[in-house]
Amino acid sequence: MVDIPIEASQSPSSGRPASQRLPGGEKSRLASPADMPARIVRCSHPGGTHSPKRWVVVERLGDTNDVTVLVDGQHPRRFANLNRVTIATNIVIARRLPPLVERCAVSRRVAIDQLELACGASINIVASPICGPYGHVRAVALWAGDADEGLPPLPNIGVLEWDATVVVSASASARSLLLDDQKVERLMLPEMLSYFDRFEDRSQFLALLSFDSPIDEWIGCATRTFGDGVVHRLHLAARASGMGTNRTVRAVVCDISDVEAPVPPDMYSSALRNVPVLRGHALALIDLNGLVIHDWVANDHDRIAGWSHHRPLLHPDDQAAILSAGLEMLSGTATTASVRARVRFDSADDWIQLESWWTRIVTGDQPQVLADIAIVPPMPASVLDKCSRCQGISDEAA
């Protein structure tokens, strides 16, 4: 504990110790340093009074230095005010949090601030950085408590980032939460979403990627079964910026299983992923507002199943037909369509001919299409043949 000497109060005019008049009229000098204890006594509160058991998680997902709260101890939050977190038990702590977060983010290291409470307790305020896949600090975990107390375990927090092509990059901690530590640095949106048993408010999440009037922030929760069979509850928050091809989305994912019980898996998502699919076919769920494929279902040992983790390149001459079919279904002038298109996964590959049958299945603000997609044989050689994950699928199919 840092010991603080007690200063005598001074008279504004003379600089000498101020005096006060007793009831009988006699003047009495205020206590001088010689009359008082030289040091503040230690805090008399019971041990652990000033040490919360959980952290506060704040996000820095935007392009500014503004931060908001996503998790406060036992409570998930929706971009809440940093000044109102539970660890800010007084205004002194509250005022120190924003500059400490900024110092932590700039240095990309743990930052610590120290102060003394009025009760005499010595307090450490700790900020721990959470980096995204490109090294930028996108979230910070905060704790404030007795300097002599050990820190509680950090929550599991990861960061995801993706661009207009919906190629998702994940930090190491995010891969641990979503992929059971598989060594996959980038993945496509359908593959990322396939790891969840339940993904709440998916329609609003997809609105982040809409062509017209997209939303710029989203909060949701998801359920996921880890490799050890334990079901976890995840809290996610995302912010988007830019438009069109410059659109970027960043998200923080926090494991909150110790404070919220996981919700049972979504029966409709489970049904879709187990529906019978013809060999050489795949079912794609397409969001019409952004023409984004966000679910891809195929037989486990079929070559086309591996396409969920690759970005296809669409033939320039076929882009207009795809866009026209999407706009007709978006406007409601058509509910079904048959579309032929060519794709490849590398500029050196030959084009793969596809045939697809689209059915509009959801109306409203976030209309959806279910597409049955088939490869028109023969299937040319492709860069996918050199992908270890796709090769494993092909070997099993053979």
SEFIZA-225426 format. One record per atom (N, C-alpha, C): x, y, z. Coordinates in pm, whole numbers, padded with zeros to 5 digits, always signed. Layout:
! SEFIZA-225426
XYZ ...
***
This chain:
! SEFIZA-225426
+00084-00119+00000 +00000+00000+00000 +00088+00124+00000 +00052+00227-00075 +00126+00352-00078 +00081+00436+00039 +00174+00480+00125 +00141+00561+00242 +00138+00708+00202 +00035+00779+00247 +00018+00919+00212 +00024+01003+00338 +00118+01100+00349 +00122+01187+00466 +00002+01278+00470 -00042+01317+00590 -00156+01405+00608 -00107+01549+00616 -00160+01634+00529 -00124+01774+00529 -00220+01852+00617 -00168+01951+00695 -00254+02038+00773 -00322+02136+00681 -00448+02167+00707 -00516+02266+00626 -00458+02403+00654 -00449+02490+00554 -00385+02619+00564 -00487+02730+00550 -00465+02839+00623 -00549+02957+00609 -00522+03021+00476 -00625+03058+00399 -00604+03116+00267 -00524+03244+00273 -00535+03324+00378 -00470+03454+00381 -00329+03449+00435 -00306+03381+00543 -00177+03385+00609 -00087+03270+00577 -00149+03157+00534 -00067+03038+00514 -00042+02964+00643 -00080+03025+00761 -00063+02957+00889 -00181+02865+00914 -00167+02769+01003 -00279+02680+01033 -00402+02758+01071 -00515+02721+01014 -00640+02789+01045 -00683+02757+01187 -00765+02846+01246 -00814+02824+01383 -00965+02822+01383 -01023+02773+01487 -01168+02770+01503 -01204+02811+01644 -01321+02869+01666 -01365+02917+01797 -01452+02811+01865 -01418+02779+01985 -01495+02685+02063 -01620+02752+02118 -01719+02676+02166 -01843+02735+02216 -01821+02841+02323 -01721+02831+02409 -01697+02928+02513 -01624+03051+02466 -01593+03060+02342 -01524+03176+02287 -01376+03159+02275 -01321+03048+02327 -01177+03028+02322 -01137+02975+02185 -01031+03033+02132 -00981+02986+02003 -00899+02859+02022 -00912+02772+01925 -00835+02647+01932 -00773+02620+01796 -00644+02590+01795 -00573+02561+01672 -00613+02424+01620 -00631+02415+01485 -00655+02284+01425 -00534+02194+01445 -00557+02069+01443 -00448+01973+01466 -00337+01991+01364 -00215+01988+01408 -00099+01997+01320 -00051+01856+01288 +00039+01842+01191 +00093+01708+01161 +00151+01637+01282 +00206+01714+01375 +00264+01651+01494 +00158+01588+01583 +00032+01640+01571 -00075+01589+01656 -00147+01469+01595 -00119+01436+01468 -00197+01336+01396 -00110+01219+01355 -00171+01104+01325 -00093+00989+01277 -00019+01024+01149 +00101+00975+01135 +00183+01008+01019 +00138+00937+00894 +00061+00828+00907 +00023+00750+00790 -00123+00709+00800 -00184+00690+00681 -00323+00641+00678 -00325+00494+00719 -00423+00457+00795 -00435+00317+00833 -00486+00236+00715 -00461+00109+00717 -00507+00022+00609 -00658+00012+00608 -00711-00021+00488 -00856-00037+00472 -00907-00144+00569 -01017-00112+00638 -01073-00205+00736 -01182-00294+00680 -01214-00280+00547 -01318-00363+00488 -01272-00509+00482 -01365-00603+00486 -01327-00745+00475 -01253-00773+00345 -01166-00872+00348 -01091-00910+00229 -01181-00943+00112 -01145-00896-00006 -01223-00922-00127 -01330-00819-00154 -01350-00721-00060 -01455-00621-00080 -01433-00543-00209 -01308-00512-00240 -01276-00429-00355 -01227-00510-00475 -01253-00639-00477 -01202-00724-00584 -01315-00801-00651 -01368-00750-00762 -01472-00824-00835 -01415-00954-00892 -01502-01050-00909 -01458-01182-00954 -01455-01194-01107 -01509-01094-01178 -01512-01102-01324 -01466-00972-01386 -01441-00977-01516 -01389-00864-01591 -01502-00789-01662 -01469-00670-01705 -01552-00592-01797 -01486-00598-01935 -01564-00621-02039 -01511-00627-02176 -01566-00511-02256 -01477-00430-02312 -01518-00317-02396 -01467-00339-02538 -01538-00282-02635 -01500-00300-02776 -01444-00171-02833 -01353-00190-02932 -01295-00081-03013 -01305-00122-03159 -01423-00161-03203 -01442-00218-03336 -01452-00112-03444 -01486+00011-03407 -01504+00116-03506 -01373+00176-03552 -01382+00276-03637 -01264+00344-03689 -01221+00460-03599 -01294+00486-03491 -01258+00590-03396 -01207+00525-03268 -01172+00609-03172 -01123+00557-03044 -01235+00538-02942 -01360+00555-02983 -01473+00537-02892 -01482+00391-02848 -01519+00371-02722 -01534+00235-02669 -01671+00222-02602 -01728+00103-02608 -01852+00073-02537 -01839-00064-02472 -01930-00092-02380 -01923-00213-02298 -02005-00325-02362 -01946-00444-02370 -02013-00563-02421 -02047-00662-02311 -01961-00673-02211 -01986-00763-02098 -01940-00692-01972 -02027-00690-01870 -01995-00629-01742 -02015-00734-01633 -01907-00803-01597 -01917-00908-01496 -02009-01019-01542 -02123-01033-01476 -02219-01138-01510 -02321-01095-01615 -02309-00976-01667 -02416-00921-01750 -02368-00887-01892 -02421-00955-01995 -02396-00910-02133 -02459-00773-02155 -02393-00687-02230 -02441-00552-02255 -02452-00525-02405 -02526-00420-02439 -02545-00379-02579 -02481-00243-02602 -02350-00241-02625 -02278-00116-02652 -02308-00013-02543 -02289-00050-02417 -02325+00034-02303 -02215+00136-02272 -02251+00233-02188 -02162+00341-02150 -02054+00291-02055 -01927+00325-02084 -01816+00280-02001 -01820+00340-01861 -01879+00459-01846 -01882+00524-01715 -01973+00453-01615 -02054+00359-01662 -02153+00296-01573 -02122+00150-01542 -01999+00108-01561 -01964-00031-01532 -01953-00053-01382 -01970-00177-01342 -01974-00209-01199 -01839-00192-01131 -01728-00203-01206 -01597-00185-01141 -01568-00038-01112 -01642+00053-01174 -01624+00196-01148 -01708+00233-01026 -01659+00198-00908 -01735+00219-00784 -01733+00364-00739 -01651+00447-00800 -01652+00590-00771 -01607+00666-00894 -01621+00797-00890 -01594+00879-01008 -01446+00879-01044 -01359+00858-00945 -01215+00856-00972 -01180+00739-01064 -01233+00620-01031 -01208+00504-01117 -01272+00525-01254 -01395+00576-01258 -01464+00596-01385 -01385+00688-01478 -01326+00792-01423 -01251+00886-01507 -01121+00827-01558 -01068+00731-01487 -00939+00674-01529 -00954+00564-01634 -01074+00511-01652 -01090+00399-01744 -01063+00436-01891 -01124+00542-01947 -01099+00571-02090 -00952+00592-02125 -00876+00676-02050 -00734+00690-02087 -00654+00562-02069 -00694+00478-01972 -00623+00351-01954 -00649+00258-02072 -00773+00253-02119 -00805+00173-02238 -00724+00220-02358 -00716+00351-02375 -00641+00406-02488 -00492+00371-02476 -00436+00381-02357 -00295+00348-02336 -00269+00202-02367 -00359+00117-02324 -00346-00027-02350 -00353-00056-02500 -00447+00011-02570 -00464-00014-02713 -00344+00033-02793 -00289+00148-02757 -00175+00203-02830 -00051+00115-02809 -00028+00073-02686 +00092-00007-02656 +00075-00154-02691 -00053-00199-02701 -00086-00340-02723 -00027-00429-02614 -00021-00372-02494 +00029-00442-02376 -00066-00420-02259 -00052-00504-02157 -00130-00484-02035 -00090-00351-01973 -00189-00269-01937 -00165-00141-01872 -00227-00142-01734 -00158-00082-01637 -00205-00081-01498 -00200+00061-01444 -00307+00101-01378 -00314+00229-01310 -00335+00200-01161 -00277+00284-01074 -00288+00263-00930 -00349+00386-00865 -00428+00361-00761 -00486+00472-00686 -00520+00426-00545 -00546+00524-00457 -00587+00497-00320 -00731+00540-00302 -00814+00453-00246 -00951+00490-00213 -00955+00566-00081 -01065+00633-00056 -01079+00711+00066 -01068+00624+00191 -01106+00496+00178 -01098+00406+00292 -00958+00356+00319 -00864+00393+00229 -00726+00350+00246 -00686+00231+00162 -00779+00174+00088 -00747+00057+00006 -00662+00098-00114 -00560+00021-00143 -00476+00041-00261 -00535-00041-00375 -00566+00027-00486 -00639-00034-00596 -00554-00035-00723 -00557-00146-00792 -00501-00155-00928 -00614-00159-01029 -00605-00078-01134 -00696-00087-01248 -00616-00149-01362 -00662-00261-01413 -00586-00339-01511 -00662-00340-01644 -00591-00316-01753 -00646-00323-01888 -00564-00423-01969 -00630-00525-02023 -00562-00630-02100 -00610-00627-02245 -00519-00617-02343 -00560-00602-02483 -00608-00732-02546 -00707-00721-02633 -00755-00834-02714 -00734-00795-02860 -00639-00861-02925 -00601-00822-03061 -00682-00899-03165 -00704-00832-03279 -00769-00896-03392 -00670-00973-03476 -00715-01032-03586 -00628-01115-03669 -00514-01038-03735 -00526-00904-03743 -00421-00824-03806 -00339-00745-03704 -00355-00779-03576 -00272-00719-03472 -00327-00594-03408 -00440-00540-03456 -00498-00423-03395 -00578-00462-03270 -00576-00376-03169 -00652-00402-03047 -00797-00366-03072 -00884-00467-03078 -01026-00448-03108 -01113-00459-02983 -01056-00504-02871 -01130-00511-02745 -01029-00503-02632 -01079-00463-02514 -00995-00454-02395 -01075-00510-02278 -01009-00594-02197 -01070-00646-02075 -01021-00562-01957 -01114-00519-01871 -01084-00429-01760 -01117-00495-01627 -01034-00465-01527 -01058-00512-01390 -01004-00409-01294 -01070-00388-01183 -01022-00296-01079 -01043-00362-00944 -00936-00372-00865 -00949-00438-00735 -00826-00420-00650 -00829-00482-00531 -00718-00471-00436 -00585-00506-00503 -00485-00423-00478 -00354-00446-00538 -00292-00577-00492 -00331-00622-00374 -00274-00746-00320 -00349-00871-00365 -00463-00852-00432 -00543-00966-00477 -00496-01015-00614 -00505-01145-00637 -00474-01200-00768 -00587-01170-00868 -00553-01161-00993 -00653-01132-01097 -00738-01256-01122 -00867-01239-01148 -00950-01353-01187 -00912-01398-01328 -00947-01519-01367 -00913-01565-01503 -00978-01475-01609 -00903-01445-01713 -00957-01368-01824 -01065-01447-01896 -01173-01382-01938 -01273-01453-02018 -01216-01489-02155 -01273-01589-02218 -01232-01626-02354 -01294-01528-02453 -01211-01450-02520 -01256-01345-02610 -01179-01356-02741 -01251-01351-02853 -01188-01355-02984 -01239-01243-03073 -01169-01222-03183 -01204-01115-03277 -01210-01172-03418 -01315-01135-03491 -01334-01174-03630 -01340-01048-03716 -01289-01056-03838 -01298-00945-03932 -01323-01001-04071 -01411-00935-04147 -01431-00977-04285 -01462-00858-04375 -01442-00880-04505 -01457-00773-04603 -01583-00796-04685 -01597-00717-04794 -01717-00725-04876 -01731-00860-04945 -01621-00933-04962 -01628-01066-05023 -01661-01174-04921 -01683-01134-04797 -01723-01222-04687 -01618-01331-04662 -01491-01294-04679 -01382-01380-04636 -01350-01344-04492 -01366-01438-04400 -01355-01411-04257 -01215-01445-04208 -01153-01350-04137 -01025-01375-04071 -01050-01381-03921 -00984-01474-03854 -01009-01496-03711 -00879-01490-03634 -00884-01425-03518 -00769-01426-03429 -00751-01566-03370 -00637-01589-03307 -00611-01721-03249 -00716-01757-03145 -00755-01660-03062 -00855-01688-02959 -00992-01713-03021 -01022-01646-03133 -01149-01672-03202 -01151-01812-03262 -01038-01855-03316 -01031-01991-03370 -01052-02094-03259 -01003-02064-03140 -01024-02154-03027 -01173-02164-02993 -01244-02050-03000 -01386-02049-02965 -01473-02110-03073 -01434-02094-03200 -01520-02135-03311 -01475-02262-03380 -01346-02287-03381 -01293-02396-03465 -01217-02502-03387 -01226-02498-03254 -01152-02595-03173 -01005-02596-03206 -00949-02474-03225 -00805-02457-03249 -00757-02516-03381 -00846-02537-03478 -00800-02578-03610 -00711-02468-03669 -00609-02506-03741 -00515-02408-03797 -00572-02350-03925 -00679-02273-03912 -00745-02210-04026 -00750-02060-03995 -00675-01982-04071 -00671-01838-04044 -00786-01766-04111 -00835-01819-04225 -00943-01754-04297 -01048-01857-04337 -01171-01814-04336 -01280-01902-04375 -01392-01819-04434 -01482-01885-04505 -01595-01817-04565 -01710-01814-04465 -01803-01719-04488 -01914-01700-04395 -01996-01828-04374 -02032-01905-04479 -02111-02028-04454 -02041-02125-04360 -01909-02138-04376 -01837-02230-04288 -01836-02179-04145 -01814-02048-04127 -01814-01994-03992 -01947-02018-03922 -02057-01988-03992 -02189-02004-03931 -02225-02151-03908 -02164-02240-03984 -02196-02382-03970 -02147-02440-03837 -02055-02370-03771 -02003-02421-03644 -02099-02394-03528 -02202-02313-03550 -02296-02281-03444 -02416-02376-03447 -02460-02418-03327 -02584-02495-03317 -02705-02403-03322 -02684-02280-03281 -02790-02180-03280 -02725-02043-03297 -02781-01962-03384 -02729-01827-03410 -02848-01732-03408 -02862-01659-03297 -02982-01578-03277 -02977-01448-03357 -03094-01410-03410 -03111-01287-03485 -03021-01284-03608 -03021-01395-03683 -02938-01404-03802 -02980-01301-03907 -03112-01275-03917 -03158-01181-04019 -03099-01043-03997 -03094-00998-03872 -03034-00867-03844 -02884-00870-03867 -02821-00983-03836 -02678-00997-03864 -02652-00982-04014 -02734-01044-04097 -02716-01035-04242 -02740-00894-04293 -02819-00815-04219 -02844-00677-04259 -02716-00594-04255 -02613-00640-04186 -02484-00573-04191 -02425-00574-04332 -02468-00673-04414 -02409-00695-04546 -02502-00654-04660 -02613-00589-04628 -02709-00550-04731 -02649-00446-04825 -02694-00448-04954 -02649-00349-05051 -02705-00210-05017 -02834-00204-04989 -02901-00076-04962 -02936-00064-04814 -02904+00051-04757 -02937+00082-04617 -02894-00027-04520 -02767-00069-04522 -02723-00171-04425 -02716-00110-04285 -02732-00195-04185 -02714-00149-04048 -02564-00148-04017 -02524-00072-03916 -02382-00057-03885 -02340-00123-03755 -02434-00176-03677 -02397-00247-03556 -02499-00356-03526 -02453-00459-03458 -02538-00575-03429 -02488-00643-03303 -02584-00692-03223 -02555-00772-03103 -02637-00900-03110 -02575-01012-03077 -02649-01138-03077 -02579-01242-02992 -02645-01356-02975 -02588-01467-02900 -02594-01594-02985 -02507-01686-02955 -02502-01812-03029 -02471-01926-02932 -02507-02046-02974 -02477-02167-02899 -02385-02255-02984 -02284-02310-02921 -02192-02396-02995 -02146-02512-02907 -02141-02632-02966 -02090-02750-02896 -01942-02765-02929 -01859-02759-02827 -01714-02771-02847 -01676-02917-02875 -01551-02935-02912 -01504-03069-02946 -01514-03169-02834 -01514-03120-02709 -01526-03211-02595 -01670-03244-02560 -01765-03194-02643 -01906-03222-02621 -01977-03125-02529 -01905-03028-02472 -01966-02929-02382 -02028-02816-02464 -02152-02780-02432 -02223-02675-02504 -02191-02540-02439 -02156-02441-02523 -02117-02309-02474 -02211-02203-02527 -02225-02096-02448 -02303-01979-02485 -02206-01867-02521 -02223-01809-02640 -02133-01706-02690 -02209-01576-02713 -02148-01466-02672 -02204-01332-02691 -02123-01264-02801 -02192-01213-02904 -02124-01153-03018 -02170-01009-03039 -02076-00925-03081 -02108-00786-03116 -02029-00750-03240 -02094-00681-03334 -02029-00647-03461 -02055-00502-03497 -01957-00441-03563 -01971-00308-03621 -01923-00314-03765 -01991-00239-03852 -01955-00235-03994 -01928-00091-04034 -01845-00074-04137 -01815+00058-04190 -01788+00047-04339 -01799+00161-04409 -01777+00162-04553 -01899+00112-04629 -01893+00125-04759 -02004+00082-04844 -01950+00003-04963 -02036-00080-05021 -02000-00153-05143 -01878-00239-05123 -01783-00228-05217 -01662-00310-05211 -01569-00269-05098 -01593-00154-05036 -01511-00110-04923 -01574-00145-04788 -01679-00222-04790 -01748-00259-04668 -01662-00354-04585 -01646-00326-04457 -01575-00415-04364 -01658-00434-04239 -01649-00551-04180 -01721-00584-04058 -01621-00643-03959 -01631-00598-03834 -01548-00653-03727 -01639-00697-03614 -01601-00805-03549 -01686-00860-03442 -01601-00912-03327 -01656-00900-03207 -01597-00959-03087 -01688-01072-03041 -01628-01184-03005 -01705-01298-02955 -01652-01333-02815 -01743-01343-02717 -01708-01371-02578 -01781-01496-02531 -01710-01582-02461 -01772-01699-02401 -01834-01657-02268 -01967-01665-02259 -02038-01625-02137 -02110-01745-02074 -02058-01863-02098 -02124-01985-02051 -02136-01990-01899 -02044-01923-01827 -02049-01929-01682 -02153-01836-01622 -02213-01749-01706 -02315-01657-01654 -02450-01674-01721 -02455-01740-01837 -02581-01766-01905 -02584-01910-01955 -02689-01980-01923 -02703-02119-01967 -02722-02123-02118 -02654-02216-02189 -02671-02227-02333 -02816-02258-02371 -02860-02202-02482 -02994-02226-02534 -02989-02351-02622 -03094-02435-02622 -03093-02556-02705 -03070-02523-02853 -03013-02617-02928 -02989-02595-03071 -03117-02559-03146 -03103-02483-03253 -03216-02445-03337 -03257-02563-03424 -03382-02605-03411 -03426-02725-03482 -03426-02706-03634 -03453-02584-03680 -03460-02561-03824 -03321-02564-03889 -03223-02505-03820 -03086-02513-03871 -03037-02657-03872 -03071-02730-03765 -03031-02871-03759 -03096-02952-03870 -03224-02923-03899 -03295-02995-04005 -03233-02966-04140 -03199-02839-04167 -03140-02802-04295 -03007-02874-04316 -02927-02881-04213 -02794-02940-04228 -02797-03091-04237 -02912-03151-04211 -02924-03296-04221 -03022-03341-04329 -03066-03247-04412 -03159-03283-04518 -03087-03367-04624 -03150-03467-04683 -03085-03546-04789 -03054-03459-04912 -02932-03472-04963 -02888-03394-05078 -02835-03491-05184 -02871-03468-05311 -02822-03553-05419 -02671-03542-05433 -02608-03650-05475 -02464-03650-05495 -02428-03548-05602 -02326-03469-05577 -02284-03364-05670 -02365-03237-05658 -02459-03232-05564 -02541-03114-05542 -02506-03052-05406 -02546-02925-05392 -02538-02856-05264 -02660-02767-05250 -02703-02746-05128 -02810-02651-05099 -02747-02525-05042 -02783-02409-05099 -02729-02282-05053 -02844-02194-05006 -02826-02133-04890 -02922-02034-04839 -02864-01897-04870 -02939-01818-04947 -02889-01690-04999 -02973-01576-04943 -02905-01476-04886 -02973-01354-04843 -02984-01261-04963 -03107-01225-05000 -03128-01147-05123 -03083-01002-05110 -03088-00945-04991 -03048-00805-04976 -02900-00781-05005 -02820-00885-04984 -02677-00870-05011 -02623-00974-05107 -02712-01062-05159 -02671-01175-05243 -02554-01250-05180 -02571-01279-05052 -02468-01347-04975 -02513-01488-04943 -02429-01587-04977 -02455-01725-04934 -02409-01740-04790 -02501-01775-04700 -02464-01787-04559 -02486-01927-04504 -02533-02018-04584 -02539-02159-04545 -02512-02244-04668 -02435-02351-04651 -02396-02439-04762 -02404-02582-04711 -02491-02662-04768 -02515-02798-04719 -02489-02896-04832 -02405-02994-04807 -02377-03101-04904 -02343-03227-04827 -02341-03339-04896 -02301-03464-04831 -02158-03453-04781 -02134-03505-04662 -02004-03487-04598 -01886-03530-04685 -01903-03635-04763 -01790-03689-04838 -01796-03653-04987 -01873-03550-05019 -01885-03505-05157 -01787-03392-05184 -01729-03387-05304 -01631-03283-05335 -01687-03143-05317 -01812-03125-05352 -01871-02993-05348 -01889-02943-05204 -01881-03033-05107 -01894-02991-04967 -01781-02897-04927 -01662-02918-04983 -01547-02836-04948 -01554-02694-05001 -01649-02666-05088 -01660-02531-05143 -01700-02430-05036 -01749-02473-04923 -01794-02380-04819 -01679-02300-04760 -01557-02346-04778 -01445-02270-04724 -01354-02212-04833 -01410-02195-04954 -01337-02129-05062 -01422-02018-05124 -01356-01915-05169 -01425-01804-05234 -01432-01829-05384 -01553-01844-05441 -01565-01868-05586 -01550-01738-05664 -01492-01750-05783 -01485-01638-05878 -01589-01663-05986 -01682-01569-06001 -01793-01583-06096 -01752-01533-06233 -01788-01607-06337 -01755-01567-06475 -01818-01430-06504 -01740-01337-06561 -01794-01203-06587 -01922-01203-06670 -01933-01296-06766 -02051-01299-06853 -02176-01351-06783 -02159-01410-06663 -02273-01468-06591 -02320-01381-06476 -02248-01275-06446 -02282-01193-06331 -02417-01123-06349 -02445-01079-06472 -02572-01009-06496 -02692-01101-06472 -02681-01228-06512 -02792-01322-06493 -02817-01348-06344 -02709-01361-06267 -02723-01382-06123 -02790-01260-06059 -02743-01141-06094 -02797-01018-06036 -02943-01000-06074 -02978-01029-06200 -03116-01014-06246 -03210-01107-06170 -03169-01232-06153 -03252-01328-06080 -03270-01283-05934 -03162-01233-05874 -03171-01186-05737 -03264-01067-05721 -03256-00970-05814 -03341-00851-05806 -03488-00885-05827 -03517-00979-05918 -03656-01019-05941 -03716-01083-05816 -03637-01167-05750 -03687-01230-05628 -03694-01132-05512 -03603-01037-05508 -03605-00937-05403 -03730-00850-05414 -03767-00814-05537 -03884-00729-05559 -04015-00807-05549 -04007-00940-05556 -04127-01022-05548 -04191-01051-05682 -04130-01009-05792 -04186-01036-05924 -04165-01181-05966 -04076-01251-05897 -04053-01394-05925 -04029-01465-05793 -04073-01588-05785 -04050-01669-05665 -03963-01791-05694 -03943-01821-05823 -03853-01930-05861 -03768-01884-05980 -03655-01949-05998 -03568-01917-06111 -03475-02034-06137 -03432-02046-06262 -03330-02144-06301 -03212-02065-06355 -03094-02085-06297 -02978-02003-06331 -02860-02094-06361 -02795-02066-06476 -02670-02135-06510 -02556-02035-06495 -02444-02082-06443 -02330-01993-06422 -02201-02075-06418 -02092-02005-06438 -01960-02069-06433 -01877-02006-06321 -01807-02090-06246 -01722-02042-06138 -01587-02113-06146 -01491-02055-06080 -01363-02120-06057 -01304-02060-05930 -01199-02122-05878 -01144-02079-05751 -01001-02027-05764 -00953-02020-05888 -00822-01963-05915 -00820-01919-06061 -00752-01808-06089 -00752-01754-06225 -00686-01848-06326 -00608-01944-06279 -00543-02039-06370 -00630-02161-06399 -00740-02176-06328 -00826-02293-06344 -00920-02277-06464 -00970-02390-06514 -01080-02387-06610 -01210-02359-06535 -01310-02311-06609 -01438-02278-06547 -01518-02405-06517 -01587-02404-06405 -01675-02514-06364 -01819-02472-06395 -01888-02553-06473 -02025-02520-06511 -02121-02564-06401 -02208-02472-06360 -02308-02502-06258 -02448-02476-06311 -02541-02552-06258 -02682-02527-06283 -02751-02518-06148 -02843-02421-06133 -02907-02403-06003 -03055-02371-06019 -03131-02409-05917 -03275-02384-05914 -03306-02310-05784 -03358-02188-05798 -03380-02099-05685 -03527-02098-05646 -03553-02095-05515 -03689-02081-05462 -03687-01980-05349 -03771-01876-05363 -03779-01777-05255 -03859-01838-05140 -03801-01838-05020 -03866-01907-04907 -03903-01814-04793 -03846-01694-04789 -03874-01599-04681 -03899-01463-04742 -04005-01396-04698 -04034-01261-04744 -04001-01162-04632 -04052-01040-04641 -04028-00943-04535 -03903-00862-04560 -03846-00809-04451 -03731-00719-04463 -03603-00791-04503 -03593-00920-04474 -03470-00993-04505 -03505-01120-04584 -03552-01105-04710 -03596-01221-04790 -03479-01314-04822 -03513-01445-04832 -03412-01549-04852 -03449-01638-04970 -03347-01698-05028 -03363-01795-05135 -03294-01924-05096 -03360-02036-05121 -03298-02167-05109 -03265-02215-05250 -03137-02238-05278 -03092-02276-05411 -03034-02416-05410 -03080-02498-05504 -03022-02631-05528 -02919-02615-05638 -02791-02637-05608 -02681-02611-05701 -02615-02744-05737 -02595-02765-05869 -02536-02891-05917 -02421-02862-06012 -02320-02947-06006 -02208-02939-06101 -02250-03009-06230 -02228-02942-06343 -02252-03003-06473 -02123-03072-06515 -02122-03206-06525 -01997-03276-06559 -01956-03247-06704 -01825-03264-06732 -01722-03315-06641 -01666-03203-06552 -01616-03244-06439 -01556-03150-06344 -01408-03135-06376 -01364-03013-06417 -01223-02995-06453 -01133-02994-06330 -01004-03009-06356 -00907-02998-06247 -00915-02858-06187 -00890-02849-06057 -00907-02722-05989 -00801-02707-05881 -00779-02581-05840 -00688-02555-05729 -00738-02622-05602 -00868-02650-05597 -00924-02719-05480 -00864-02857-05463 -00815-02915-05575 -00755-03048-05566 -00628-03047-05482 -00568-02926-05463 -00446-02914-05385 -00474-02870-05241 -00600-02845-05211 -00638-02805-05074 -00642-02929-04986 -00568-02927-04877 -00560-03046-04791 -00697-03083-04734 -00777-02982-04703 -00909-03011-04647 -01001-03070-04754 -00998-03012-04875 -01079-03066-04984 -01027-03202-05028 -00894-03220-05023 -00835-03347-05064 -00883-03459-04972 -00894-03424-04842 -00946-03524-04749 -01087-03566-04781 -01169-03468-04823 -01306-03499-04861 -01309-03586-04986 -01222-03551-05085 -01219-03627-05210 -01173-03771-05186 -01074-03788-05098 -01023-03922-05069 -01133-04007-05005 -01212-03944-04915 -01320-04019-04851 -01430-04052-04951 -01453-03956-05045 -01558-03980-05147 -01518-04093-05240 -01388-04102-05272 -01340-04207-05360 -01351-04342-05292 
***
